[in-house]
């Protein structure tokens, strides 16, 4: 895995019975955290001891027999003592076992184990996670939003993308109005554009004006850095990195200092299995993948009459457009209010049927990205997601889930 320690010799005593892989993974994580806490506590004791024993002799010359030099030598030579001995290591294991088995079934440890890592299907009325919702559904159209709201599930959070410009999209004005009217009883998230140039400041002011927003989904590093400023502290927003941040291993998101992130779409099942600290990671179960984003809009150029002398007639808000290749595949072309175009994949990625396997690996947060789906299609997708069934009939397009990028 991605832990900093290696165990050379391990003695295992196996008893009859069954233990879910998720429980084994959780025990390994707890063991790693316990070892880290042990080293940190030992390191603090060494520093305090050295500080108390440090005395400067005025007759000592710097670099010879001074106390500073001796303490430095003691610090270096004492590093080995920070590693747990066999006896201490067994003590750490015993504490973990006691914490696991010595409490009643209603203990905090047992609740977290059941809620986050158990592979048994969860209750339909399962509540939303305090920080990261179990299901995050990105919508841009009113009929998609209505379908999500009609399901009225507490474990589903909607993320609204208010900058897209297609037929029936939720606009910035619409979202502002719905926010003021408390349309979202449990709050909602906002998906931020990947590219913000001169629009950056107005968009961030719009985001700040929303009173019921609970989280932000973005792959824009400028937005992430802006949300860390003191001004946003009172908003208490959950910040999650979209799949375009391309989290490829367990350490990619550390410099970003965000609450959660989507795993890279380039990872296959084996690589997803090797990821540690899965608690704050999202897996995209269903949705079209973006192939290209461009400042050039083919809809405006070919169908909207846009040129150097004429403004675009905005046909994108009246009907849907596609690019067709020589094989007859149709690629949806989406646009936003800044006249950028997005070319999407011809088939939505669908790994909803593998959700149970992903839960067994330790993943507990999943996402859906809706683009041109209507109300009925949205209902079908969400129903399949919550039931752990595949949305499309086989053969389904599964992205890199089975084959990777090699």
FENVENVEN-V183764 format. One record per pair of residues at least 4 apart in sequence whose ideal C-beta (glycine too) atoms are under 8 Angstrom apart, sorted by the first residue. I is the first residue (numbers start at 0). J is the second residue. If there is no record, write none. Layout:
I:J
I:J
This chain:
0:27
0:249
0:273
0:275
1:248
1:249
1:250
1:273
1:274
1:275
2:31
2:275
4:31
4:34
18:22
18:23
19:23
19:116
19:117
19:118
19:359
20:24
20:118
20:359
20:360
20:361
21:25
21:116
21:117
21:118
21:358
21:359
21:360
21:361
22:26
22:112
22:116
22:117
23:27
24:28
24:116
24:360
24:361
25:29
25:112
25:116
25:361
26:30
26:95
26:99
27:31
28:32
28:275
28:276
29:33
29:95
29:98
30:34
30:91
30:92
30:95
31:35
32:36
33:37
33:91
33:94
33:95
34:38
34:83
34:88
34:91
35:39
36:40
37:41
37:83
37:87
37:91
38:42
38:81
38:82
38:83
39:43
40:44
41:45
41:80
41:81
42:46
42:81
43:47
44:48
45:49
45:74
45:77
45:80
45:81
46:50
47:51
48:52
49:53
49:70
49:73
49:74
52:70
53:66
53:67
53:70
54:66
55:59
55:65
55:66
55:67
56:65
56:66
59:63
59:64
59:65
59:66
60:64
60:65
61:65
61:67
62:68
63:68
64:68
64:69
65:69
66:70
67:71
68:72
69:73
70:74
71:75
72:76
73:77
74:78
77:81
83:87
83:88
83:91
84:88
85:89
86:90
87:91
88:92
89:93
90:94
91:95
92:96
93:97
94:98
95:99
96:100
97:101
98:102
98:108
99:108
102:106
102:108
102:109
103:109
104:109
105:109
105:110
106:110
107:111
108:112
109:113
110:114
111:115
111:116
112:116
112:117
113:117
114:121
114:125
115:278
115:363
116:361
116:363
118:355
118:358
118:359
120:355
120:387
121:125
121:154
123:152
123:385
124:152
124:153
125:133
125:153
125:154
126:153
126:154
127:132
127:133
127:153
127:154
127:155
127:156
127:185
128:132
128:133
128:364
130:237
130:258
130:259
131:135
131:237
131:239
131:258
131:259
131:279
131:281
131:364
132:154
132:155
132:156
132:364
133:154
133:155
133:363
133:364
133:365
134:152
134:154
134:155
134:156
134:364
134:365
134:366
134:367
134:384
134:385
135:156
135:158
135:188
135:216
135:239
135:281
135:364
135:365
135:366
135:367
136:147
136:155
136:156
136:157
136:158
136:366
136:367
136:369
136:381
137:157
137:158
137:159
137:160
137:190
137:216
137:286
137:366
137:367
137:368
137:369
138:143
138:144
138:147
138:157
138:158
138:159
138:160
138:169
138:369
138:377
139:143
139:159
139:160
139:161
139:163
139:165
139:168
139:169
139:369
139:370
140:144
140:165
140:166
140:167
140:168
140:169
140:369
140:372
140:373
141:145
141:167
141:168
141:169
141:173
142:146
142:167
142:373
142:374
142:377
143:147
143:369
143:372
143:373
143:374
143:377
144:148
144:157
144:159
144:169
145:149
145:374
146:150
146:374
146:377
146:378
146:381
147:155
147:157
147:377
147:381
148:157
149:378
150:155
150:378
150:381
152:385
153:185
155:381
155:385
156:185
156:186
156:187
156:188
156:213
156:214
157:183
157:187
157:188
158:187
158:188
158:189
158:190
158:214
158:216
159:169
159:174
159:187
159:188
159:189
159:190
160:169
160:189
160:190
161:169
161:170
161:171
161:173
161:174
161:189
162:171
162:192
162:202
162:335
162:336
162:337
163:168
163:333
163:334
163:335
163:336
164:168
164:313
164:315
164:316
164:334
164:335
164:336
165:315
165:316
165:319
165:333
165:334
165:371
166:315
166:316
166:317
166:318
166:319
168:316
169:173
169:174
170:174
170:336
171:175
171:205
171:336
172:176
173:177
174:178
174:189
174:209
175:179
175:205
175:208
175:209
176:180
177:182
177:183
178:182
178:183
178:209
178:210
178:211
178:212
179:210
181:211
183:187
183:211
186:211
186:212
186:213
186:214
187:211
187:212
187:213
188:212
188:213
188:214
188:215
188:216
188:237
188:239
189:206
189:209
189:212
189:214
189:215
189:216
190:215
190:216
190:217
190:241
191:195
191:202
191:206
191:215
191:216
191:217
191:219
191:222
192:198
192:202
192:219
192:335
192:337
193:217
193:218
193:219
193:241
193:243
193:292
194:219
194:292
194:337
194:339
195:199
195:202
195:219
195:221
195:222
198:202
198:337
199:203
199:221
200:204
201:205
202:206
203:207
203:222
203:225
204:208
205:209
206:212
206:215
207:230
207:231
207:234
212:234
212:236
213:236
213:237
214:236
214:237
214:238
214:239
214:258
215:222
215:226
215:236
215:237
215:238
215:239
216:239
216:241
217:222
217:223
217:238
217:239
217:240
217:241
218:240
218:241
218:242
218:243
218:244
219:223
220:224
220:255
221:225
222:226
223:227
223:238
223:240
223:255
223:257
224:228
225:231
226:231
226:236
226:238
227:231
227:256
231:236
237:258
237:259
238:257
238:258
238:259
239:257
239:258
239:259
239:260
239:261
239:281
240:244
240:246
240:252
240:255
240:257
240:259
240:260
240:261
241:261
242:261
242:262
242:263
242:264
242:283
243:289
244:251
244:252
244:255
244:260
244:261
245:251
245:263
245:265
246:251
246:252
246:260
246:261
246:262
246:263
246:280
247:251
247:263
247:265
247:266
248:274
249:274
249:275
249:276
251:260
252:257
252:260
255:260
258:279
259:279
259:280
259:281
259:364
260:279
260:280
260:281
261:280
261:281
261:282
261:283
261:366
262:266
262:271
262:274
262:280
262:281
262:282
262:283
264:283
264:288
264:348
264:398
264:399
265:399
265:403
265:404
266:270
266:271
266:274
266:399
266:403
267:271
267:399
267:400
267:401
267:402
267:403
267:404
268:272
268:353
268:356
268:400
268:401
269:273
269:403
270:274
270:403
271:282
271:357
271:360
271:362
272:360
274:280
276:280
277:360
277:361
277:362
277:363
278:361
278:363
279:364
280:362
280:364
281:364
281:365
281:366
282:350
282:357
282:362
282:364
282:365
282:366
283:348
283:365
283:366
283:367
283:368
284:349
284:350
284:351
284:354
284:365
284:366
284:367
284:384
285:347
285:348
285:349
285:350
285:351
285:367
285:368
285:380
285:383
285:384
285:390
286:347
286:348
286:366
286:367
286:368
286:369
286:370
287:331
287:343
287:344
287:346
287:347
287:348
287:368
287:370
287:371
288:343
288:344
288:348
288:398
289:341
289:342
289:343
289:344
290:330
290:342
290:343
290:344
291:341
291:342
292:339
292:340
292:341
292:342
293:339
293:340
293:341
293:342
294:338
294:339
295:300
295:340
296:300
296:303
296:305
296:311
296:334
296:338
296:339
296:340
297:301
297:322
297:332
297:340
298:302
298:303
298:314
298:315
298:320
298:332
298:334
298:340
299:303
299:304
299:305
299:311
299:313
299:314
299:315
299:334
299:338
300:305
300:306
302:314
302:320
303:311
303:312
303:313
303:314
303:315
304:309
304:311
304:312
305:309
305:310
305:311
305:312
311:338
313:317
314:318
314:320
315:320
315:333
315:334
319:331
319:371
320:331
320:332
321:329
321:330
321:331
321:332
322:329
322:330
322:332
322:342
323:327
323:328
323:329
323:330
324:328
324:330
328:345
329:345
330:342
330:343
330:344
330:345
331:342
331:343
331:345
331:370
331:371
332:340
332:341
332:342
332:343
333:340
333:341
333:343
333:370
333:371
334:338
334:339
334:340
334:341
335:339
335:341
343:370
343:371
344:348
344:396
346:396
347:390
347:391
347:396
348:396
348:397
348:398
348:400
349:389
349:390
349:391
349:395
349:396
349:397
350:354
350:357
350:395
350:397
350:398
350:400
351:380
351:383
351:384
351:387
351:388
351:389
351:390
352:387
352:388
352:389
352:395
353:357
353:397
353:400
354:358
354:365
354:384
354:387
355:359
355:387
356:360
357:362
357:365
358:362
358:363
365:384
367:380
367:381
367:384
369:377
369:380
372:376
372:377
372:380
373:377
374:378
375:379
376:380
377:381
378:382
379:383
379:390
380:384
380:390
381:385
382:386
383:387
383:388
383:389
383:390
384:390
389:393
389:395
390:395
391:395
391:396
397:401
399:403
399:404
